[in-house]
Amino acid sequence: MAVLPGMKKAGYGRIINIISTSVKMPIPNLGVSNTIRAATAGWAKTLSMEVAAEGITVNNILPGFIKTARLQSLLETNAAALQISPETLAEKMQKEIPARRFGETCEIAALAAFLASPAASYINGTSIPVDGGKTGAF
């Protein structure tokens, strides 16, 4: 990995992967995506053990349903297939999230900023869902 020599020289580094909650709970009908994301999480765990002693941490952020253009596109496409409005589908989906809402991009950014900080120096090799409590695995 190209960034490791500089991080090792500095004695400090943070690698943060933004993956998906599918790492903990596969999403139906996304076999290839689920597989690739799980492989990324496995690679990150392996790397985290190899570089931790050099002050480098490797962690994964696992977004759930976050208000983005991609989520809006999925709502529109899936709602059309179900012959309902995107708003109706969004309400239905939000009822399945314990927080009863979609996440904000700033919530992903806040976790990334924390993981990148010195305060997170002992958090390493983990995958953290940011999903309002929806992921069924722990």
C-alpha positions in Angstrom: 0.0 0.0 0.0 1.5 3.3 -1.1 0.8 5.3 2.0 2.4 2.9 4.5 6.1 3.9 4.1 5.3 7.5 5.0 3.0 6.5 7.9 5.7 4.1 9.3 8.3 6.8 9.0 6.0 9.3 10.9 5.1 6.6 13.5 1.5 7.6 12.9 -1.2 6.8 10.4 -4.9 6.3 10.0 -6.5 4.1 7.3 -10.3 4.4 7.3 -12.4 2.4 4.8 -16.0 3.4 4.1 -17.7 0.1 3.3 -21.3 -0.9 4.2 -23.3 -2.6 6.9 -23.4 -5.6 4.5 -20.1 -6.5 6.1 -22.1 -7.6 9.1 -25.4 -8.4 7.5 -25.4 -9.3 3.8 -27.9 -7.4 1.7 -30.2 -9.6 -0.4 -29.5 -9.7 -4.1 -26.1 -8.0 -3.8 -23.9 -11.1 -3.8 -20.9 -9.6 -5.6 -21.0 -6.4 -3.6 -21.4 -8.2 -0.3 -18.4 -10.4 -1.2 -16.1 -7.5 -2.2 -17.0 -5.5 0.9 -16.4 -8.5 3.2 -13.1 -9.1 1.5 -12.2 -5.4 2.2 -13.0 -5.8 5.8 -10.9 -8.9 6.1 -8.0 -7.2 4.4 -8.4 -4.2 6.8 -8.4 -6.5 9.9 -5.2 -8.3 8.6 -3.4 -5.0 7.9 -4.5 -3.6 11.3 -2.6 -6.3 13.1 0.4 -5.9 10.9 0.9 -2.1 11.4 -0.5 -1.4 14.9 2.8 -1.4 16.6 3.9 1.4 14.3 1.2 3.8 15.4 -1.0 3.0 12.4 -4.7 2.1 12.8 -7.0 0.6 10.2 -10.8 0.7 10.7 -13.9 0.5 8.7 -17.0 2.7 8.8 -20.2 0.8 7.8 -22.9 3.3 6.7 -26.5 2.2 6.7 -29.1 4.3 4.9 -27.5 7.8 4.7 -29.2 10.7 3.0 -27.3 10.9 -0.2 -28.0 11.2 -3.9 -27.5 7.4 -4.2 -30.2 6.7 -1.5 -32.6 9.1 -3.3 -32.0 7.3 -6.6 -32.6 3.9 -4.9 -35.8 5.2 -3.4 -37.1 6.5 -6.7 -36.2 3.3 -8.6 -37.5 0.9 -6.0 -40.7 3.0 -5.4 -41.4 3.0 -9.1 -41.1 -0.8 -9.2 -43.5 -1.1 -6.3 -45.8 1.5 -7.7 -45.6 3.7 -4.6 -44.1 7.1 -4.0 -40.5 7.5 -2.9 -41.8 9.2 0.2 -44.0 6.2 1.1 -41.1 3.9 0.6 -38.8 6.1 2.7 -41.3 6.0 5.5 -41.6 2.2 5.3 -37.8 1.9 5.4 -37.4 4.3 8.3 -39.8 2.2 10.3 -37.3 -0.7 10.1 -34.5 1.5 11.6 -34.6 1.7 15.4 -33.7 5.5 15.2 -36.7 5.9 12.8 -34.7 8.0 10.4 -32.0 8.0 7.7 -28.5 9.1 8.7 -26.9 12.3 7.8 -23.5 12.5 5.9 -22.1 14.6 8.8 -22.6 11.6 11.1 -20.3 9.5 8.9 -17.8 12.5 8.7 -17.8 12.9 12.5 -16.9 9.3 13.1 -14.2 9.5 10.4 -12.8 12.6 12.0 -12.7 10.9 15.4 -11.0 7.7 14.0 -8.4 9.9 12.3 -7.6 11.7 15.5 -5.0 10.8 18.2 -7.9 10.2 20.6 -8.7 7.0 18.7 -5.2 5.6 18.9 -6.4 2.4 20.6 -9.3 1.7 18.2 -7.9 -0.6 15.6 -9.1 -3.4 13.3 -12.8 -2.8 13.9 -15.9 -2.2 11.7 -18.3 0.4 13.1 -21.9 0.6 11.8 -23.4 4.0 11.5 -27.0 2.9 10.8 -29.3 4.0 13.6 -29.2 0.5 15.1 -30.5 -1.3 12.1 -27.8 -3.9 11.7 -28.9 -7.1 13.3 -25.4 -8.4 14.1 -23.2 -7.1 16.8 
